[in-house]
Every structure is written in structure tokens, then in C-alpha cells.
Amino acid sequence: FALITFSTESRRLIDKLTPCSKEAREDALAKIEKIEATGGTNLNGAIQDAYEVAKSGVEEGKGARPCYVILLSDGLPTVGETIDVRQIAKNAKDSRAANVRMFPFGVGNDVNTWLLDTLAEENKGQREYVKPKEDMEIKVSNFATKIASPVLADVKMKIDGAEIHDLQPQGAGDVFAGTQLSIMGRFDKPGKHQLLLEGNVNGEKRVYEYSIELTEKDTGKAYIPRMWAVRRVGYLMDQINMKGFNQ
């Protein structure tokens, strides 16, 4: 792990990926206890510093396993890149290494949801929002428990010959222990097909193959079109929130 704080300036309190030993945790907690809320919010600088630290871990031979950047912020920059928050989102997307994901936690009532949603969407992560009276520790600990047991990273799905489209979600992301992968979509050619599920485990490619049959009508699964439609509408609403009506 590493630790970066940001106010008027971004500061690397722990400037390289460090094994999570007892001594390292105690040192990190001691540094956190001394943090004071002063100055502005240099969000762009903090993200760039975090990505640089993540990249250095790969360059030093620690492998290409997923590296998670957890961002705790209200998403309201006041120092550095502030005029156009779209530039912050673009900078993050352009500088992200392939193995890095970002998980923003929006804190408070006055939160820039557009920016935090976009950072999660474009950096292969998920967002979470914490209201003033909610327990931040519970949400972060639940998140930590989930990502502690990755099962398959960079998941990709193929169904040969079915001509699938309009998938929701469009990118499967990563699969963690205790979670399930649910992808819905449309297909043009029913019948028997081979489904290929690909991903990485600790940097090694894994491929799983399944025989499936896609049918045009299945009364036992009549609920699926409605579930797909709900996800599709939710995705389109997110796109409107993040990019506006005219994009």
C-alpha cells in the first residue's frame, strides 16, 4: 500500500508500494493521526501522484496484478486544475496504467457526483457515496473485504456466432470472492454456442469454456428482458449525468 494526502499540494506520505507489515501499518496510522485539514483541494495532483506510485510498482517487477486507488474526496477541486473538471477526468483516464482501477468515495452532501462517477466509469472502478451521518469505516471496510479476494481480473466474455450486442454492463470488470458476474444483452442468432470467459489471475491468463443454448422464447426466464431494460435505462441515465444530453 501507499498513502497520499492532498490539500493545497499533493503529498506522498508513503511514496512507494509497501508490504503491509505490522510495522508499516503502525507507521501509516501514526502519519494519518497527524493529518490536518488545511488549505485547498488539489485533486488532479493527488490522482496523478497515485497513478505514478502504482506504475512504479509494475516497473519494479511486482507484476501486473490489479492495483486499486481509493479516492476519498468530495470531488470539488479548489487548487491546480479547477476550471474544467472534465480535464481532471481526462488526465486520469489518459495516465492510468492498464492494471490500475480507481474507486472513489464521495463524502458529504456537497459532492461533485459527475466527476466521481466519471472517474469510476472511465478507470474500471466503482463509486460509493457516504452521507455525513453514515459510518465511513463500515463502507470502506466492506470494500476492503471485497477486494482482498480477487478471483478473476480483466474479465472478457465471448459467445461465438451469436452476434451479441447491447451488453449491460458493457465491461465486466473484475470478479471478487463472494460476488457473482451478471451480464445481460441481446443476440441475433439463437441456438447452441460456445461461451468463452477470459481473465487474469495474478498476471496469468485463464480461459473457461461453456456450452450454452440461446432461445428466442423461454417462459421460465421472462424476467430477463425487464432486468436488461432496467440496466439499460440506468446506464443511459448515467451517461446523461456524466456527459450531458448532447453527447
C-alpha positions in Angstrom: 0.0 0.0 0.0 0.9 3.7 -0.3 -0.6 6.8 1.2 -1.2 10.2 -0.4 -2.8 13.3 1.1 -3.9 16.4 -0.7 -4.7 19.9 0.3 -3.1 22.8 -1.4 -0.4 20.4 -2.5 -0.4 16.6 -3.0 1.9 14.9 -0.6 3.2 11.3 -0.7 3.2 10.3 2.9 4.2 6.7 1.8 5.8 7.2 -1.6 6.0 3.6 -2.8 4.1 0.4 -2.7 5.0 -1.1 0.7 4.4 -4.6 2.1 1.6 -4.4 4.7 3.6 -5.5 7.7 2.7 -4.6 11.3 5.4 -2.0 11.4 4.3 -0.4 8.1 0.7 -0.2 9.3 1.7 1.4 12.6 3.8 3.9 10.8 1.0 4.7 8.4 -1.5 5.1 11.3 0.9 7.4 13.1 1.2 9.6 10.0 -2.6 9.6 9.5 -3.1 10.8 13.1 -1.0 13.9 12.3 -3.0 14.9 9.2 -4.8 18.3 9.4 -7.4 19.7 7.1 -5.8 22.9 5.8 -5.5 24.7 2.5 -7.3 23.8 -0.7 -8.1 20.6 -2.6 -5.5 19.6 -5.3 -7.5 16.7 -6.6 -5.7 16.4 -10.0 -2.3 16.4 -8.4 -3.3 13.6 -6.0 -4.6 11.4 -8.7 -1.5 11.8 -10.8 0.7 11.1 -7.8 -1.3 7.9 -7.0 -1.0 6.7 -10.6 2.7 7.3 -10.6 3.1 5.2 -7.4 1.0 2.5 -9.0 3.1 2.5 -12.1 6.4 2.3 -10.1 5.2 -0.9 -8.6 4.9 -2.5 -12.0 8.2 -1.1 -13.2 10.0 -2.6 -10.1 8.8 -6.1 -11.1 5.9 -6.5 -8.7 3.7 -7.8 -11.6 0.7 -6.6 -13.4 -1.9 -7.7 -10.8 -4.7 -5.2 -10.2 -3.7 -2.1 -8.2 -6.6 -0.2 -6.5 -6.6 3.6 -6.0 -9.1 4.5 -3.3 -10.0 8.2 -3.5 -11.7 9.8 -0.5 -13.0 13.3 -1.6 -16.0 15.5 -2.2 -14.8 15.8 -5.8 -14.6 19.6 -5.5 -11.1 20.8 -6.6 -10.0 24.3 -5.5 -6.3 24.2 -6.3 -4.5 23.2 -9.5 -6.8 22.1 -12.3 -10.1 23.6 -11.2 -11.7 25.5 -14.1 -12.8 22.4 -16.1 -13.2 19.2 -14.0 -13.6 17.4 -17.3 -9.8 17.9 -17.7 -9.2 16.1 -14.4 -11.3 13.2 -15.7 -9.4 13.2 -19.0 -6.0 13.4 -17.2 -6.9 10.4 -15.0 -8.1 8.3 -18.0 -5.0 9.1 -20.1 -2.4 8.4 -17.4 -3.9 5.3 -15.9 -1.9 2.1 -16.3 -3.8 -0.9 -17.6 -3.7 -2.7 -14.2 -4.9 0.3 -12.2 -8.5 0.8 -11.1 -10.0 3.8 -9.2 -12.7 3.5 -6.5 -13.9 7.0 -5.5 -15.7 7.5 -2.2 -17.8 10.7 -2.2 -18.0 12.2 1.2 -20.6 14.8 2.4 -23.7 16.4 0.9 -22.0 18.9 -1.4 -20.3 16.4 -3.8 -19.4 16.6 -7.5 -21.1 13.4 -8.5 -20.4 13.9 -12.2 -16.7 13.9 -11.6 -16.6 11.0 -9.2 -19.0 8.9 -11.4 -16.8 9.6 -14.4 -13.6 8.7 -12.6 -15.1 5.4 -11.6 -16.6 4.7 -15.0 -13.5 5.5 -17.0 -11.0 4.0 -14.7 -12.6 0.5 -14.3 -13.8 1.0 -10.7 -16.9 1.6 -8.8 -18.1 4.6 -6.8 -19.6 4.9 -3.4 -21.2 7.8 -1.6 -21.1 8.4 2.2 -23.5 10.9 3.8 -22.5 13.0 6.8 -24.2 10.8 9.3 -23.2 7.5 7.7 -20.2 5.5 9.1 -17.3 5.8 6.6 -15.5 3.0 8.4 -18.2 0.5 7.6 -18.3 1.3 3.9 -14.6 1.3 3.5 -14.1 -2.0 5.5 -16.8 -3.7 3.4 -15.0 -2.5 0.3 -11.6 -3.7 1.7 -13.1 -7.1 2.5 -14.4 -7.5 -1.1 -11.2 -6.6 -2.9 -9.0 -8.7 -0.6 -10.0 -11.8 -2.5 -9.9 -11.2 -6.3 -10.9 -14.2 -8.4 -10.6 -13.0 -11.9 -9.4 -9.7 -13.3 -9.9 -8.0 -16.7 -12.9 -10.3 -17.5 -13.9 -10.6 -21.1 -16.8 -12.7 -22.5 -17.3 -14.0 -26.0 -20.2 -16.1 -27.4 -19.1 -17.4 -30.8 -21.6 -16.9 -33.6 -24.4 -15.4 -31.5 -23.8 -11.8 -32.6 -24.3 -10.4 -29.2 -24.8 -6.7 -28.6 -26.1 -4.0 -26.2 -24.4 -5.7 -23.3 -25.1 -4.4 -19.8 -22.7 -3.8 -18.2 -20.5 -3.1 -21.3 -17.4 -4.1 -19.4 -17.4 -6.9 -16.9 -14.6 -5.6 -14.8 -13.1 -7.8 -12.0 -14.7 -10.6 -10.1 -14.2 -11.0 -6.3 -14.8 -13.8 -3.9 -18.4 -13.9 -2.8 -19.7 -11.9 -5.8 -21.3 -13.0 -9.0 -20.9 -11.9 -12.6 -24.1 -10.9 -14.3 -24.1 -9.7 -17.9 -27.2 -9.2 -19.9 -27.6 -8.4 -23.6 -29.2 -9.1 -26.9 -28.4 -11.7 -29.5 -29.3 -12.1 -33.2 -28.6 -15.8 -33.8 -30.2 -18.3 -31.3 -29.1 -21.8 -31.0 -26.2 -23.7 -29.4 -23.0 -21.7 -28.9 -19.7 -21.8 -27.0 -19.2 -19.1 -24.3 -15.6 -18.2 -23.6 -14.8 -16.4 -20.3 -11.3 -14.9 -20.1 -9.4 -13.2 -17.4 -6.2 -13.0 -15.4 -5.3 -14.5 -12.1 -2.1 -13.0 -10.6 -1.0 -11.9 -14.1 -1.7 -15.3 -15.7 -4.3 -15.7 -18.3 -7.2 -18.1 -17.6 -9.9 -19.2 -20.1 -13.1 -21.0 -19.2 -15.4 -22.5 -21.9 -19.1 -23.4 -21.6 -21.7 -24.9 -23.9 -24.9 -22.8 -23.9 -28.1 -22.6 -25.8 -29.8 -19.3 -26.6 -33.5 -19.4 -27.2 -35.8 -16.7 -28.6 -38.6 -17.5 -26.1 -38.2 -19.1 -22.7 -41.2 -18.7 -20.3 -39.0 -19.6 -17.4 -36.8 -16.6 -17.9 -39.4 -14.0 -18.8 -38.0 -11.6 -16.2 -34.7 -11.2 -18.0 -35.8 -8.7 -20.7 -37.2 -6.4 -17.9 -33.9 -6.7 -16.0 -31.9 -5.8 -19.1 -34.2 -2.8 -19.8 -33.7 -1.5 -16.2 -30.0 -1.8 -16.5 -30.0 -0.2 -20.0 -32.0 2.8 -18.7 -29.8 3.2 -15.7 -26.7 3.1 -18.0 -28.2 5.8 -20.3 -29.1 8.0 -17.3 -25.5 7.7 -16.0 -24.3 8.8 -19.4 -26.6 11.8 -19.4 -25.4 12.7 -15.9 -21.7 12.3 -16.8 -21.7 13.7 -20.4 -24.8 15.7 -20.9 -27.8 15.4 -23.3 -25.9 16.3 -26.4 -23.0 13.9 -26.3 
